[in-house]
């Protein structure tokens, strides 16, 4: 019985650490993708589409930076409790659940876009909101392998960081109401 209790105390910080690493990883990918949008802001060939490249870049940088910052915030600040060992799993439960749900939905959405009829003409801004990583293949028509192994996972990471930010904000609001 005592060995189980000690093992439980060892596992709880690892839940928090792996969750933090997942959020940081998604945030870094989001900031990385924002740089590609920034490079397209000055091209005249793409101004005809009236796509707000700078707005995409700023939005992605904001989401990614906020996710990274929230991943490094001490758990006691998020939970509002000084009994961190008891609440580590609870503190990371909502952000990781939302990260997973947003990432899976984004992955399936991007793969679904590949199978969309070619007759559909999506506005470029709408397409880049659905698939932020599609900026990497802006001049080519990607294969299914490229979509499934590159574009969909990168877009899932972007939406995963957005989901984790919503999860953190939900925890912060919930803990403020409890006080």
N, C-alpha and C positions, 0 to 999 in steps of 0.2 A: 504494500500500500504506500509506503513512504517513497519507494523508488518511482512509482507512478506520479506522485506529486512533484518530485524533483524533475522528472522528465517533462511534465507539463509546464513547469516554469522555464525550462530551457527552450521549449518549442514556441512559446508565446512571443519572445523577442524576434525569433526568426520569421514569424508571420508578419510582423511589422516591417522587418528589414526587406523581405522579398516583395512585399507590397510597395514599399518605398521605391525599390529598384524598378518595379514595373511602371510606376507613375513617372519616375525620372526618365526611363527609356522612352516612353510615349511622348513626354514633353520635349526631349531632345530631337526626336524625329519630327515633331511638329515645328520646332524652330528651324530645323534643317530644311524642311520643305518651304518655309516662308521665304527663304533666300531666293528660291527659284522664281517666286512670284515677284519679288523685288527686281530681279533682272529683266523681266518682261515689261516693267513699267515704262521704260524708255523707248521701246521699239515702235516705230511708226506703223509697221505692218499690222500690228495687233490693236492699234487704237481704233481701227474701223469697227471692231466688235464692241466697242464701248464697254469693255470689261474693266472693272475697277481693280487693276492689279495691285495698286498700293493698299487698298482697303483689305484685300485678301492677305497681303503680307503682314499688315499691322494686326489683323485679327488672329492670324496663326501665331505670330510672335507673342501676342498677349496671352492666348490660351496656353501655349507651351511654357512660357516663363512663369505664369501663375501656377501651372501644374508642378513645375520643378520647385518653385518656392514653397508651395503647400506640402510637398513631399519631405522637405527638410524642416518643417515646423515641428517642434516637440509635441508629442502626443498629449501631454498635459494641457497644452494651449488649446488643442482641438476638443478634447473631451471635457475640459473645464474641471478636471479632477486631478488630485495629486497621487491617487492610487493607480499609477500607470500600469503596473503589472497586471492588475485585474481587468483593465479596460483596453488593453492593446488590441485584442481581437475585435472588440466592439468598435473601437475607433477606426479601424481600417476596413470594417465589413462593408459599409455603404459605399465608400469610394471604389473599392475593388469590384463590388457587384455592378455598379454603374459603369465602370471602366469595361468590364466584360460584356455587359449588355450592349453598350454603345459600339464596342469594337466588333462584336458578332453581327450586329445589324448593318454596320458600315461595310463589313466584308461581303456579306450577302448582297447588299445593295450595289456595290461596285461590280461584283460578278454578274448580278442581274442586268446591269447596264450593258454588259458585253452581249447579252442575248436579246437586247431590245431590237425591234425591227429597224432596219437602216432607213426607213422612210420617216422615222421620227426625227424632227429637227429640234433638238434642245438648245435653248439659249446658252451661250458659253458660260455665263455667270452661274446659271443653274447647274450645269454639268460640273463645273469646278467646285461648287458647294457640295455636290453629292460625292465627288471624287477629288479631294485635294491633291492627291498624288498624280492625277492625270496631267498635271503641268509638265511632268517629266517626259511625256510622249506627245507633246502638243502638235508636232509636225508629222507624226506617223500614226498609222492605225495599228495598235498593239495586238499581238496574238493572244490567244486564250492563256497560254503559259505565262506570258508577261503580266496579264491581268491577274491571274490567280496567285502568282508567286512574287510579284513586285508591287503592282499598283494597289491591289486590294489590301494586303497587309499594311502597307504604309498609310493608306487612308483609314484603316482600322485603328492604327496607332494614334492618328490625329483625333478621331472621334473617341478613342479610349481616354486620351488626356482630357478632352472636353467632359466626358462622363465622370472622370475622377474629380475634376474641378466642381462639377455640380454636386457630387457626393460630399466633398469637403464642405462646401457652402451649406448643404443640407444639415450636416452634423453641427456646424457652427451655429446655425439658426436654431436648431433643436436644443442645443445646450444653452443658448441665450434665453430661450423661453422657459427652460427649467429653473433658471435662477430666480 
